[in-house]
C-alpha cells in the first residue's frame, strides 16, 4: 500500500511540474490552456483562429474556427516591398481581411496551430501590432484540445481497437491467401473456420466504425472547409502598437552596431530559420537571394518550442537557460526574423515577452524583404 501511495505521489509530481514551471512566465496571460480554451469553443464573440496553412486546416481544425495562415499575414509585392512597413499589412487591407474571417471588434481571438507555436504566434503578433488586446495563444494548440476532448479520446480508443481486430485476424487472412495461391493446403473444416474468423473480424470492425461515425458529430477537432460569415472590423490608427515590430531600416541600424561593437553591441538579431536557409542553400517564394543578415545570432525556433511535450513553449526555466546560453539578455534590444516574420520570428518574440523582456521586436519584413533588397548586405 505504501509503495502504491509513493507511486501515485510521484506520478502527480510529474503531472504538475510543467504547469508550475509555466507559472513562472512573467506575462503568462498571453497564453490560454486547453482546459480553459475548450470551454469557449462555440461561444458567441469567441473566434479560434488557426495560423496553419489551408491544407493543414482542412485536415483538422477546432470546430467553428477560421484559417489565417501566418505565412500569408505579411503582405508584400513580388519584389518583397511592404507598402506600410513595419505593419504586416496596410490598415484598409488588414481591416478587410480580418472582417472576412467573421471577426469584429467585440471578438475574443484564440490563436492556435498544430501545437508547435510559430504559426499561432504569427496570428498573435499580427493582431497585437494593430493594437488589438483581446487575443491569446492556445498553448499546445489543436493537439492539446484533442488530448482532453472526451469524444476524441473515445474515438481514438475505437481506432486502436480496429487495429487490434485487424492484427488479430491477420494470421487467418494470410493462411487463406496462401491456400488460394496453392502454397498450403487446407481441409474444408479448416477453411470454414478461417473464413468464420474473418467474417467475425469484419463484423467487429464495422461495428466499431459505426461507433466512430456516431462520435464524429461530437468531436471538437474536425475536417473540412472553413465556414464563416464576414463582419466589419475597424482598426483605430491611434491605437497601433509598433513597439514590438520593426522595419528593415531599424534592423539595418542594429546590424551596423553589431558589426561595429560585436558582443558589446546593445542589439541582438535572432535568425530563427534552419541552417539550409541561413547559409543560402535554400531559397523560398520570390526571394532573389539566399543567406542571412550579417551579425545575426543563429537560434532556430525549435529550441524554444516544447516539441517533446507538445506545447508551444518550453517552461520559463528552460527558456531562460537557452536564451542565456545564446547571450540574449534583457539589457539588449532584440530583433527576430525568419522568412516573413509572422511565424518563427514571432515565436521568439512571444517567448521573450512571456519572460518579461521589454525591447523585443519582430522584423515583419524578414528575409522576404531583406533578400530582395539589393542595397542590403548579406552573408552566406
N, C-alpha and C positions, 0 to 999 in steps of 0.2 A: 504493500500500500504506500509506504514512504517513497519507494522508488518511483511509483507511478506519479505521486504528487510532485516530485522533483522534475520529472519529465514534462509534466504539464506546465510548471512554472518556467522551465527553460524554453519551452515552445512559445509561451506567452511573451517572454522577453524578446525572442526573435521577431515575433509579430509586431511588437510595439516599437522596436528600435528605429525603423525607418520613419515612423510617424514622429517620434520625439526628435529625431535628427532634423526633420523638415521644419519643426517648430523653431529652430534656430535661425531661420530666414528672418532678416530684418523687415523686409516688405512682403511677408507671407500672404497678404491679402490679394496679391496678383494672381495667386493660384486658387483653384477650387478643386476639392477632392471629388472622386467619383461618387462617394456616398452622399455628398451634398448635391452634386450635379444631377444625379439620377432622379431626385425629387422634382426637378424643374423641367424635365422632358415633357413637352406637350403643353406647358403652361403659357398662358397669354402674356404677351410682351416679353417673352424669352426666346432668343434665337441661338441655336447651336450652329456654329459656322466652321465647316471643315476647311482647313488650309491645304489639304491634299489635292492631287490632280483630279480631273473629272473621271478618268478611268478608275482610279482608286475609290473615289466616291461611289461610283456605280456598283462596285463590288461589295461595298459595305459602308454604311453611314448611319449615324444616330438618327432615329426616326424624326422626321419633321425638319431636319437641318438643311442648310444650303451649302453650296460649294463656292469658296473664294480662294482659288489656288494661289498660294503665297508667291509662287514664281511669276505670276501674272499681275500681281498688285503693283509692282514697279512698272511704270508706263514710260517707255522711251520709243523714239522712232527708230528706223532701220540703221541709223548711224550711231545709235546709242545716246542721242540727245534727249535729256529730260527737260521739258519746257518750263517746269515750275519747281525745279530743284531748290531746296532739298526735299520738298514734298514728293511722295511716291507718285501722285497724280495731281493734275491741276484740279482746283476746287470744284468746278462745274462737272468735270468728268467723274470725280470721286463721288459727288452727290448722286449723280445719275446711276452710277454703278452700285453703290450701296443700297439705294432705294429699289433697284431692280431685284434685289435679293430679299425683299419683304421686310426690310429694316427701316424703322423710323426713329425719331429722337427719343422715344419712350422705351426702346427695346434694350433689354439686358442681353449682352452678347457673351457667349461662352465659346471661345476659340479652342479648337481641338485638331489633332491629326491622328495618325495610327496609334502612336504612343511616344514617339521619339522626341518630339518637341519643336524642331525648327519651323515646320510649316504653321503650327499653332502660334508660335511667337511672331511669325511674319504677319499674321492677321492682327495680333495684339499690337504690334508696333505700328501698323498701318492706321488703325483706329486711333491709337494714342496720339499720333502726330497731328491729327485733326482736332485734338482737344477733347476727344470722347472718353469719358471716365468710366462708364458703366460696362466694363468689359473684364473678363477673367480668362485665364488659361486653364483648361482642364488637365490636371496633372495625371499622366498616364493615358490620356486620350480615349479613343474608341475602345481600345483593349481593356482599359480599366472598367468601363461601363459593362462590357461583355462579361468580365470576371465576376461581377456581382449581380447581374441580371438573372433572377430565378428561372425565367423561361429559357434563357441561353444555357444555363447550367444543365437543365433537364435535356435540352436539345442536343448539347454536346455529349451527354451521357448516352443518349439514344444512338447517336452516331457511332460511339465507341462500341455499343452492343451490336450494331450491324456488322462492324468489322470483326467482332468476336464470332458472330454467327457464320460469316463468310470464311474465316480462318478455320473454324471447326469443321466445315463441310468440304474443305479443300481436298483432303485425302480421298473422300468418296468421289468427288468430281474428277480428280486425276486418274483414279482407277477406271472409271467409266470411259475416260478419254483413251487410256491405254488399251482397253478392251476393244474399243472402236477401231483403233489403229492396228490391232492384232498382235500387239507386243505382249499381252497377257490374255489368259482365258478365264472367263467367269462362268460359273454354273448359273442356271436360271434363278435359283434361290438367292445367290449372291448378288446378281444383277438387280433383282427386285428389291433387295434390302438396301442397296446403294441408292437406287432411284427413290425409294421411300425417304431416305435420309436427305437427299437433295430437295425433294418436294417439301418436306417439313422445314428445311432451312429457308427455302424460298418463301414459304408462308410466314415464317417468323420474321424474315426481312421485310416483307410487305406490311406486316402488322406494325413493325417499328417505324417504317416510313410513314404510315398513316398517322402515327402519334406525332412524328416530327412535323408533318403537314399541318396538323391541328395546332401545334405550338407556334408556327411561323407568324401568325397574326399577333402574337403576344411579344415577339422579340423586339428589343429596343434598338438593335442594330440590324438594319435591313438592306436589301439590294435594290437597285433601280435608279431611275432618273429623279432629278430634282423637281419638286412641285412647289411653286411659290406664287404668291400674289404680290405684285410690286406695290411699294408705298413711297411716300415722299420723305426724303432725308435732307436736312439742311445743315450746312457747316457754317458756324459763326467765325468769320475771318479774325475777329478779335480774340478768339479762344484757341487759335492754332498753337500747338505745343512743339516748337522746334528745338527744345532743349535736348532731345535725345536722337536727333537726326542731323546729318551733315552732308554738304555737297563736296564736289571734287576739289574746290579751291581751299576749303578748310583742311581737307585731308592732305593736300599738297603742301600746305604750310607745316603741318605736323611732320610729314616725311622729311622736309628740308631740315627741320630742327633735329630730328633723329639722326640724319646723316651727318650733321654738324657736331652734335653733342654726344652721340652714342647712348650709353646707359645713363648718362647724366641728363638726357632729354626729359622734359616734363610730359612727353607724349608717348603713347604706345599705339601701334596699328596692328590689330589682330587679323591675320589671314586665316579664315575658318574653313578653307577648302581642303580638298585632298591633294596629295603630292603631285599627281598627274597634272592637275590644273596649275599648281604653284610653279612647276618647272616649265610650263608652257607646252607640255606634251599633248594635253587635251584642251581643245577649244570648244566652246558651246555657243549655240544660236548664231547670231550675226556678228560676233565679235571678231574684229580684224586681227588682233594679236593675242598670243598667249603669254603667260608669265605672271609676275606679281609686283606689287608696289615695293620699291626699294626700301629697306629698313624695316619691313614687316616682321612681326613675330608669328611664326607658324604654329598654330594651335587649332587642330581640326576640331570641329564641333562635337564629334562623338566622345571627346574627352570629358565633356560636362553633362552629356545625356546619360541617364542610368539605364543602359540597354539591358543589363543583366536582370534588373527588377522591373523592367518595362515601365519606367517612369520617365517623365520629360526632363527631369533634372536630378543630378546626384544630390546627396544630402548637403546641408550647409557646410559641414565639417570637410567633406570631400572636395567641395567646390573651392573652399578657402585654400586647401592644400595644393590643389592643382594650379590655381592662379598664382599662388606664392612661388611655386616651382618655376613658373614662366616669368616671374618678375613683374607681374601685373598687379600693381598696388594702388591703394586708394588715393595716393598723392598725385597720380598721373591723370592726364586727360586721355581717355581711351576711345579709339575708334575700332569698329569691327566691320569687316566686309566679306562678301562671298561672291556669288555671281550677280545677284540682283538685290542684295541687302535684306529683303524680307525672306527669312529662312535661316540659313546657317549663321549669317551675321547677327540677325536679331536674336538667335538663341543665346549667343554670348552676352549681348547687351541686357537681355532679360535676366539671365543668370546673375550678372553683376548687379543689376537692380535689386534682385532678391537679397543679395548680400549687403545692400546698403551703399554701394558705390554711387557717387554723385556725378562726376564728369565723364559720362559714358554716352557714346553716340553710334548709331548705325550709319554707315556710309550708304545711303539709299541708292546711289548710282552704281556702286560696287564695280566689279570688273566689266560689266556691260558698258559702263561709261568710260572707265579708265582705259580699258583695252582698245577702245575705238577712237580715243583722242590721241592723235599722233604727236601732239605737243607735250604729252606727259611721259616721263621716263618709266621704264620697267626693267625688271631683271628676270632671267630665266635660270 
